[in-house]
């Protein structure tokens, strides 16, 4: 998800605006900053681009998730249903607010299986958190229906899917809140950064305060701000926001490149018998940051991924990946933490020492995802497509 590849004069201009004032903090210093408010500009630009009422920037996607959970009132004793296939930050954020992660199987969308979600609901369930992995969406119609039926919150972890949509609406803007990551390898980058979006003013107001030590931001003197609740320092800097401001203006260009390249790769692979592709609940809304496909057997997928890497092609075989699939999350399964869990959470986590997920294993073990870069020439794209077909064919 390489927005950093097309870093140029636009980003330098926005960063230089901040450097010339010397004011790198997003709050305060009203006079010296000479009207330069990059974080505010980026928040408004995201609202405009995604057609959402409120955006609150944060220092990372992880901080954005934690903030959203806090603003939604999630905490100790609450269960949050999430998928077995995600990035570790998803469960880290659940732990950070003292809540309990309840992991359930994914299906061939590589996101939450709605049937598994419904089966996992208990009286302690408070939220469902789909993770829109690898640039594309979960089955949000089904998940919304479940949340409505059981009076649950829907929190979208869209950290990997900025710019993707579902039936015309931006991912992240469909649930009670949504989050994004703008780290160095996301669709657009701030180098480090994140955001929460919502159409709920109360949720936004709480996010605004929570990311800045609980400041209410209602006065003209930062030192005189009131603190309606305890918050933390999850602020983004003006320098990071400046980079993101230039990047968000390039989003449509990034998506167009990714979609064109992905189609070439997919059409090439589709000629191979036995190759199937990730199911997309709304194919038109895919941000096309990855091409994800399946081979009939796990051994074939593992061999194909190795052949792709040998040919100089990026390949994620998530079944063996330490960061994205529960199979390798030993620290999660064993509850290995530096600050001890509360007794209730510690007890709830015991299940993961022995729990298996055969349905997810059957999906992820046959999956390969290859990222779509922005800087490849047309000739490079064609060459890579040919290498991709050759590598996968060798494993079949």
C-alpha positions as a printed NumPy array, in Angstrom:
array([[  0.   ,   0.   ,   0.   ],
       [  2.759,   2.336,  -1.068],
       [  1.651,   5.97 ,  -1.106],
       [  5.234,   6.819,  -0.248],
       [  6.306,   5.804,  -3.769],
       [  4.85 ,   8.966,  -5.275],
       [  6.269,  11.415,  -2.732],
       [  7.304,  14.651,  -4.4  ],
       [  7.04 ,  18.408,  -4.634],
       [  3.49 ,  18.499,  -3.291],
       [  4.468,  16.881,   0.011],
       [  7.596,  19.037,   0.303],
       [  5.552,  22.195,  -0.176],
       [  3.147,  21.294,   2.648],
       [  5.987,  20.275,   4.986],
       [  7.924,  23.446,   4.197],
       [  4.895,  25.536,   5.152],
       [  5.209,  24.056,   8.641],
       [  8.985,  24.36 ,   8.798],
       [  8.836,  28.021,   7.876],
       [  6.593,  28.797,  10.857],
       [  8.476,  26.443,  13.175],
       [  5.165,  25.388,  14.793],
       [  5.028,  21.614,  14.571],
       [  2.302,  20.996,  17.192],
       [ -1.26 ,  20.848,  15.948],
       [ -2.761,  22.796,  18.88 ],
       [ -1.967,  26.252,  20.216],
       [  0.668,  28.8  ,  19.165],
       [ -2.016,  30.6  ,  17.197],
       [  0.039,  33.696,  16.418],
       [  3.409,  32.233,  15.411],
       [  1.838,  29.629,  13.141],
       [  0.578,  32.41 ,  10.822],
       [ -2.632,  30.656,   9.893],
       [ -0.981,  27.315,   9.066],
       [ -3.15 ,  24.491,  10.428],
       [ -2.248,  21.349,   8.472],
       [ -4.002,  18.876,  10.791],
       [ -7.258,  20.826,  10.562],
       [ -6.896,  21.02 ,   6.789],
       [ -6.313,  17.283,   6.515],
       [ -9.284,  16.491,   8.742],
       [-11.539,  18.612,   6.544],
       [-10.059,  17.12 ,   3.378],
       [-10.835,  13.604,   4.641],
       [-14.392,  14.638,   5.517],
       [-14.853,  16.033,   2.024],
       [-13.252,  13.066,   0.261],
       [-15.138,  10.392,   2.221],
       [-18.414,  12.316,   2.602],
       [-18.394,  12.012,   6.378],
       [-19.218,  14.638,   8.992],
       [-16.279,  14.307,  11.387],
       [-12.624,  13.306,  11.249],
       [-10.171,  13.218,  14.139],
       [ -6.516,  12.607,  13.389],
       [ -4.322,  10.517,  15.676],
       [ -0.676,   9.507,  15.882],
       [ -1.256,   6.058,  14.363],
       [ -3.911,   3.627,  13.259],
       [ -3.485,   1.817,  16.573],
       [ -4.109,   5.049,  18.481],
       [ -7.128,   5.683,  16.261],
       [ -8.611,   2.28 ,  17.128],
       [ -7.986,   2.76 ,  20.838],
       [ -9.533,   6.221,  20.698],
       [-12.597,   5.018,  18.808],
       [-13.176,   2.229,  21.319],
       [-12.902,   4.663,  24.209],
       [-15.261,   7.135,  22.545],
       [-17.795,   4.35 ,  21.965],
       [-17.64 ,   3.447,  25.659],
       [-15.993,   0.057,  25.242],
       [-13.984,  -1.22 ,  28.188],
       [-13.574,  -3.785,  30.936],
       [-15.831,  -6.811,  30.618],
       [-17.006,  -5.906,  27.125],
       [-16.456,  -8.392,  24.32 ],
       [-15.463,  -7.166,  20.863],
       [-15.831,  -9.658,  18.034],
       [-12.983,  -9.496,  15.517],
       [-11.452, -11.736,  12.829],
       [ -8.624, -14.229,  13.056],
       [ -7.   , -12.541,  10.042],
       [ -5.965,  -8.961,  10.767],
       [ -2.95 ,  -6.995,  11.947],
       [ -1.87 ,  -7.373,  15.578],
       [ -2.842,  -3.734,  16.271],
       [ -6.507,  -4.761,  16.16 ],
       [ -6.31 ,  -6.915,  19.281],
       [ -3.701,  -4.648,  20.876],
       [ -6.255,  -1.842,  20.784],
       [ -8.892,  -4.047,  22.389],
       [ -6.473,  -4.834,  25.213],
       [ -5.577,  -1.162,  25.586],
       [ -9.114,  -0.295,  26.71 ],
       [ -9.378,  -3.381,  28.913],
       [-11.948,  -5.121,  26.717],
       [-11.934,  -8.758,  25.618],
       [-11.166,  -9.756,  22.024],
       [-13.372, -12.55 ,  20.721],
       [-11.782, -13.963,  17.588],
       [-13.95 , -15.702,  15.01 ],
       [-13.414, -17.269,  11.609],
       [-13.044, -15.501,   8.296],
       [-14.563, -16.679,   5.018],
       [-13.441, -16.296,   1.402],
       [-13.827, -12.516,   1.654],
       [-10.763, -12.695,   3.971],
       [-12.915, -10.831,   6.488],
       [-15.435, -11.73 ,   9.166],
       [-17.741, -14.645,   8.406],
       [-21.187, -13.292,   9.421],
       [-22.349, -16.749,  10.549],
       [-19.33 , -17.043,  12.843],
       [-20.05 , -13.576,  14.225],
       [-23.625, -14.428,  15.125],
       [-22.577, -17.685,  16.753],
       [-20.069, -15.854,  18.976],
       [-22.488, -13.306,  20.478],
       [-22.955, -13.503,  24.24 ],
       [-24.594, -11.184,  26.794],
       [-21.183,  -9.497,  27.147],
       [-20.788,  -8.7  ,  23.456],
       [-20.814,  -4.95 ,  22.863],
       [-19.263,  -4.476,  19.422],
       [-18.43 ,  -6.158,  16.143],
       [-15.192,  -5.026,  14.526],
       [-14.76 ,  -6.065,  10.894],
       [-11.268,  -5.526,   9.537],
       [-11.288,  -4.531,   5.872],
       [ -8.065,  -6.333,   5.057],
       [ -5.86 ,  -5.827,   2.015],
       [ -7.838,  -2.948,   0.566],
       [-11.323,  -4.453,   0.376],
       [-14.508,  -4.754,   2.335],
       [-16.307,  -7.105,   4.672],
       [-19.939,  -8.073,   4.036],
       [-21.29 ,  -4.96 ,   5.705],
       [-24.958,  -5.579,   4.916],
       [-24.869,  -8.847,   6.828],
       [-22.824,  -7.405,   9.693],
       [-25.044,  -4.337,  10.012],
       [-28.093,  -6.582,  10.186],
       [-26.498,  -8.625,  12.98 ],
       [-25.552,  -5.499,  14.923],
       [-29.034,  -4.068,  14.562],
       [-30.654,  -7.35 ,  15.622],
       [-28.517,  -7.625,  18.76 ],
       [-28.116,  -3.887,  19.496],
       [-24.349,  -3.95 ,  19.001],
       [-21.884,  -1.289,  17.924],
       [-20.215,  -1.629,  14.52 ],
       [-16.618,  -0.386,  14.541],
       [-14.849,  -0.585,  11.179],
       [-11.122,  -1.204,  11.208],
       [-10.437,   0.199,   7.739],
       [ -6.763,   0.853,   8.438],
       [ -5.697,  -1.   ,   5.285],
       [ -8.506,   0.257,   3.056],
       [ -8.492,   4.041,   2.834],
       [-10.355,   5.04 ,  -0.315],
       [-12.278,   1.782,  -0.671],
       [-16.074,   1.904,  -0.726],
       [-19.086,  -0.323,  -0.164],
       [-22.138,   0.338,  -2.308],
       [-21.082,   3.936,  -2.812],
       [-20.17 ,   4.704,   0.804],
       [-16.623,   5.009,   2.105],
       [-15.385,   2.155,   4.247],
       [-15.168,   3.484,   7.789],
       [-18.187,   5.742,   7.297],
       [-20.791,   2.968,   7.485],
       [-20.55 ,   1.832,  11.109],
       [-20.683,   3.849,  14.331],
       [-17.05 ,   4.814,  13.724],
       [-14.21 ,   3.831,  11.428],
       [-10.448,   4.039,  11.624],
       [ -7.522,   4.406,   9.225],
       [ -3.771,   4.048,   9.353],
       [ -1.488,   6.43 ,   7.492],
       [  1.822,   4.776,   8.307],
       [  4.622,   4.464,   5.771],
       [  3.112,   1.546,   3.851],
       [ -0.528,   2.5  ,   3.578],
       [ -2.549,   3.722,   0.586],
       [ -1.744,   7.277,   1.576],
       [  0.932,   7.994,   4.136],
       [  1.72 ,  10.596,   6.77 ],
       [  4.874,   8.562,   7.595],
       [  3.063,   7.874,  10.883],
       [ -0.552,   8.753,  11.548],
       [ -4.141,   7.625,  11.724],
       [ -7.703,   8.883,  11.796],
       [-11.148,   8.197,  13.196],
       [-14.206,   9.096,  11.148],
       [-17.822,   9.199,  12.302],
       [-21.154,  10.857,  11.668],
       [-21.882,  10.977,  15.405],
       [-20.993,  14.336,  16.968],
       [-20.735,  12.926,  20.496],
       [-18.303,  10.223,  19.367],
       [-16.239,  12.835,  17.533],
       [-16.126,  15.191,  20.527],
       [-14.878,  12.376,  22.728],
       [-12.244,  11.386,  20.148],
       [-11.094,  15.   ,  19.943],
       [-10.511,  15.158,  23.684],
       [ -9.223,  11.624,  24.179],
       [ -6.335,  12.108,  21.744],
       [ -5.168,  15.192,  23.657],
       [ -5.174,  14.422,  27.387],
       [ -8.906,  15.121,  27.688],
       [ -8.691,  18.783,  26.593],
       [-12.113,  20.166,  25.664],
       [-10.603,  22.588,  23.096],
       [-13.387,  25.082,  23.754],
       [-11.391,  28.14 ,  24.771],
       [ -8.773,  30.332,  23.138],
       [ -6.207,  29.612,  25.877],
       [ -4.989,  26.02 ,  25.766],
       [ -3.735,  26.291,  29.331],
       [ -7.242,  27.092,  30.534],
       [ -8.955,  24.18 ,  28.789],
       [-11.175,  22.018,  30.953],
       [-10.796,  18.245,  31.087],
       [-14.217,  16.521,  31.105],
       [-12.508,  13.111,  31.148],
       [ -9.063,  11.51 ,  31.19 ],
       [ -7.339,  11.232,  27.845],
       [ -3.916,  10.424,  26.465],
       [ -1.372,  11.852,  24.048],
       [ -2.354,  10.374,  20.704],
       [ -1.837,  13.63 ,  18.79 ],
       [ -0.537,  13.811,  15.25 ],
       [  2.088,  16.464,  14.511],
       [  1.721,  19.218,  11.938],
       [  4.633,  17.737,   9.974],
       [  2.94 ,  14.366,   9.632],
       [ -0.397,  15.967,   8.815],
       [  1.27 ,  18.09 ,   6.131],
       [  2.518,  14.968,   4.342],
       [ -0.953,  13.426,   4.53 ],
       [ -2.606,  16.56 ,   3.187],
       [ -0.61 ,  16.337,  -0.039],
       [ -1.178,  12.594,  -0.246],
       [ -4.963,  12.682,   0.158],
       [ -5.173,  15.   ,  -2.833],
       [ -3.499,  12.246,  -4.889],
       [ -5.825,   9.472,  -3.721],
       [ -7.877,   9.182,  -6.902],
       [ -4.676,   8.937,  -8.947],
       [ -3.31 ,   6.221,  -6.643],
       [ -6.523,   4.201,  -6.861],
       [ -6.665,   4.455, -10.651],
       [ -3.129,   3.068, -10.983],
       [ -3.811,   0.234,  -8.54 ],
       [ -7.06 ,  -0.795, -10.212],
       [ -5.508,  -0.83 , -13.68 ],
       [ -2.534,  -2.913, -12.543],
       [ -4.596,  -5.305, -10.485],
       [ -6.855,  -6.073, -13.448],
       [ -3.834,  -6.969, -15.568],
       [ -2.515,  -9.333, -12.883],
       [ -5.919, -10.872, -12.223],
       [ -6.703, -11.421, -15.897],
       [ -3.323, -13.102, -16.34 ],
       [ -3.803, -15.44 , -13.367],
       [ -7.378, -16.255, -14.385],
       [ -5.993, -18.243, -17.315],
       [ -4.656, -20.866, -14.899],
       [ -7.04 , -23.704, -13.97 ],
       [ -7.319, -24.079, -10.205],
       [ -6.761, -20.401,  -9.355],
       [ -9.695, -18.676,  -7.67 ],
       [ -9.949, -15.183,  -6.271],
       [-10.997, -13.467,  -3.065],
       [-14.732, -12.802,  -3.001],
       [-15.508,  -9.098,  -2.916],
       [-18.954,  -8.088,  -1.606],
       [-18.671,  -4.979,  -3.801],
       [-16.006,  -5.377,  -6.466],
       [-16.397,  -1.786,  -7.672],
       [-15.393,  -0.512,  -4.238],
       [-12.086,  -2.397,  -4.01 ],
       [ -9.131,  -0.043,  -3.543],
       [ -7.003,  -2.658,  -5.37 ],
       [ -4.005,  -2.389,  -3.096],
       [ -3.613,  -6.182,  -3.238],
       [ -4.52 ,  -9.075,  -5.478],
       [ -5.555, -11.969,  -3.246],
       [ -6.096, -15.419,  -4.705],
       [ -6.418, -19.061,  -3.686],
       [ -4.853, -22.291,  -4.865],
       [ -6.541, -25.669,  -4.344],
       [ -4.086, -26.959,  -1.726],
       [ -2.066, -25.343,   1.056],
       [  1.161, -26.947,  -0.179],
       [  0.614, -25.418,  -3.613],
       [  0.045, -21.975,  -2.127],
       [  3.183, -22.196,  -0.009],
       [  5.225, -23.343,  -3.   ],
       [  3.76 , -20.661,  -5.249],
       [  4.591, -17.943,  -2.744],
       [  8.183, -19.202,  -2.596],
       [  8.385, -19.273,  -6.392],
       [  7.037, -15.728,  -6.583],
       [  9.663, -14.471,  -4.154],
       [ 12.388, -16.305,  -6.072],
       [ 11.23 , -14.453,  -9.184],
       [ 11.512, -11.122,  -7.399],
       [  7.767, -10.708,  -6.835],
       [  6.296,  -9.715,  -3.459],
       [  4.13 , -12.451,  -1.96 ],
       [  2.378, -12.653,   1.394],
       [  1.633, -16.201,   2.5  ],
       [ -0.248, -15.153,   5.598],
       [ -0.628, -18.65 ,   7.003],
       [  3.047, -18.518,   8.014],
       [  3.069, -14.782,   8.761],
       [  3.867, -13.628,  12.311],
       [  1.889, -10.383,  12.142],
       [ -1.432, -11.043,  10.446],
       [ -2.867, -14.46 ,  11.281],
       [ -3.626, -16.032,  14.637],
       [ -1.685, -19.231,  13.892],
       [  1.62 , -17.488,  14.676],
       [  0.422, -15.165,  17.458],
       [  2.046, -17.012,  20.342],
       [  2.24 , -13.857,  22.472],
       [ -1.522, -13.416,  22.044],
       [ -2.353, -17.04 ,  22.772],
       [ -0.193, -17.116,  25.884],
       [ -1.25 , -13.659,  27.109],
       [  2.363, -12.481,  27.227],
       [  2.199,  -8.9  ,  28.479],
       [  4.378,  -6.491,  30.431],
       [  1.429,  -5.07 ,  32.376],
       [ -0.783,  -7.871,  33.746],
       [ -4.334,  -8.334,  32.497],
       [ -7.195,  -7.727,  34.895],
       [ -8.381, -11.052,  36.394],
       [-11.488, -11.271,  34.203],
       [ -9.574, -10.628,  31.007],
       [ -6.832, -13.038,  32.007],
       [ -9.417, -15.76 ,  32.535],
       [-11.165, -15.001,  29.246],
       [ -7.876, -15.291,  27.352],
       [ -7.22 , -18.831,  28.602],
       [ -9.347, -20.231,  25.773],
       [ -6.806, -19.186,  23.15 ],
       [ -4.101, -21.457,  24.55 ],
       [ -5.904, -24.404,  22.96 ],
       [ -8.574, -22.973,  20.637],
       [ -8.191, -23.788,  16.938],
       [ -9.768, -22.242,  13.868],
       [ -9.948, -24.94 ,  11.178],
       [-12.307, -22.944,   8.97 ],
       [ -9.928, -19.979,   8.902],
       [ -6.954, -22.297,   8.404],
       [ -8.639, -23.786,   5.348],
       [ -9.002, -20.298,   3.857],
       [ -5.724, -18.64 ,   4.82 ],
       [ -3.511, -21.638,   4.114],
       [ -4.555, -21.555,   0.459],
       [ -4.309, -17.78 ,   0.08 ],
       [ -1.569, -15.629,  -1.424],
       [ -1.736, -11.834,  -1.534],
       [  0.531,  -9.753,  -3.714],
       [  0.669,  -5.966,  -3.306],
       [  0.082,  -3.559,  -6.17 ],
       [  2.718,  -0.845,  -6.417],
       [  2.353,   2.602,  -7.947],
       [  5.724,   3.243,  -9.562],
       [  5.867,   0.344, -12.025],
       [  6.017,   1.26 , -15.717],
       [  3.613,  -0.404, -18.162],
       [  6.443,  -2.642, -19.308],
       [  7.262,  -3.64 , -15.722],
       [  3.619,  -4.477, -15.061],
       [  3.484,  -6.79 , -18.069],
       [  6.777,  -8.421, -17.128],
       [  5.583,  -8.969, -13.557],
       [  2.295, -10.423, -14.769],
       [  4.189, -12.96 , -16.851],
       [  6.466, -13.863, -13.95 ],
       [  3.429, -14.189, -11.679],
       [  1.733, -16.668, -13.991],
       [  4.936, -18.677, -14.409],
       [  5.566, -18.847, -10.653],
       [  2.017, -19.913,  -9.778],
       [  1.884, -22.396, -12.654],
       [  5.055, -24.039, -11.349],
       [  3.313, -24.763,  -8.041],
       [  0.24 , -26.183,  -9.734]])
